[in-house]
Amino acid sequence: MVPAGEEPTTRPGDGAPFRVEFVPGVTPDKWLRIWGRRLPDSPIEAVPVDDADAVAHLHSRTASMALLRLPVDKDGLHVIPLYEEVPVVVVAKEHVVAAFDEVDVADLATEVLMQQPDAVPEWAAAATPETRERSAAMPAMSAKQAISVVASGSGIVIVPLSVARVHHRKDVVHRPVVGVAPSRVGLAWRVDDDDPRLEEFIGIVRGRTERSTRGPAASSPIGKGDGKAGGKAAKDGRDGSTRKGGGHDGARHSRTRQRPGGAKGSAGGNTRRGRGGAAGGRGRRKGR
């Protein structure tokens, strides 16, 4: 893979390696291995990219395709939804939430989000005016930086499971959040790009075999019938991901709500957790 931020010396489609960028948490390794077996004479570059830059790099032709988080502005792009990820809350290891299997977003209403409120609208809707104001005043931080702050015992971060795992530290834990929409990952490319390698990569991501008949890559309208676009894509071992319309190993968390009643007051130090877990919790504790 090419280091993040390194630009190609020539434009994609002009004899340069086929360049695919991917945002944090997305793991394209299996698709790259299949490409290498099927197209050994066609070089491919896989380059990490920040979420904020993925679409811009497509339009500037820095990259031919991008594996990114949805939704995005589809103007000038084809987009295929691939799979969904479970949202999790990241907290300090000693936080009251650590005692539970999962937490309802409503129980995080008094916890300060180390992200802009509009990044997690479900939290913003449940949060108190004071915590929303404090969250909005936070400086812009990357997920890694925000999790570092959380490790010190200040606030929370809500991110897709794969992102929490990428930035995992020994002094934080993460738990699934009920009431927050799953994070969706998709594949995007420019509508005016006719590079034949696009079709090859789409076929690999969709799980087509070498002998299968390939149709036009973008024959179906964007947003219509996209639920089946992931094909076998979600079977690539992405923990916590699910195909559109189907399940996936590692994603079937218990949906029984376990509401840590103490979480609402934990920021102010009003809740104490003893050896037996969170005092006053309204759900069953995480099994040990």
Secondary structure as GFF3:
##gff-version 3
##sequence-region A 1 288
A	DSSP	beta_strand	18	22	.	.	.	ID=ss1
A	DSSP	alpha_helix	29	38	.	.	.	ID=ss2
A	DSSP	beta_strand	44	48	.	.	.	ID=ss3
A	DSSP	three_ten_helix	51	53	.	.	.	ID=ss4
A	DSSP	alpha_helix	54	59	.	.	.	ID=ss5
A	DSSP	beta_strand	65	70	.	.	.	ID=ss6
A	DSSP	beta_strand	77	85	.	.	.	ID=ss7
A	DSSP	beta_strand	87	92	.	.	.	ID=ss8
A	DSSP	three_ten_helix	96	99	.	.	.	ID=ss9
A	DSSP	beta_strand	103	104	.	.	.	ID=ss10
A	DSSP	three_ten_helix	105	108	.	.	.	ID=ss11
A	DSSP	three_ten_helix	117	119	.	.	.	ID=ss12
A	DSSP	alpha_helix	121	126	.	.	.	ID=ss13
A	DSSP	alpha_helix	129	136	.	.	.	ID=ss14
A	DSSP	alpha_helix	143	151	.	.	.	ID=ss15
A	DSSP	beta_strand	157	160	.	.	.	ID=ss16
A	DSSP	alpha_helix	161	166	.	.	.	ID=ss17
A	DSSP	beta_strand	172	178	.	.	.	ID=ss18
A	DSSP	beta_strand	183	190	.	.	.	ID=ss19
A	DSSP	alpha_helix	196	206	.	.	.	ID=ss20
A	DSSP	three_ten_helix	226	228	.	.	.	ID=ss21
A	DSSP	three_ten_helix	233	235	.	.	.	ID=ss22
A	DSSP	beta_strand	241	243	.	.	.	ID=ss23
A	DSSP	three_ten_helix	261	268	.	.	.	ID=ss24
A	DSSP	beta_strand	273	274	.	.	.	ID=ss25
A	DSSP	beta_strand	277	278	.	.	.	ID=ss26
###
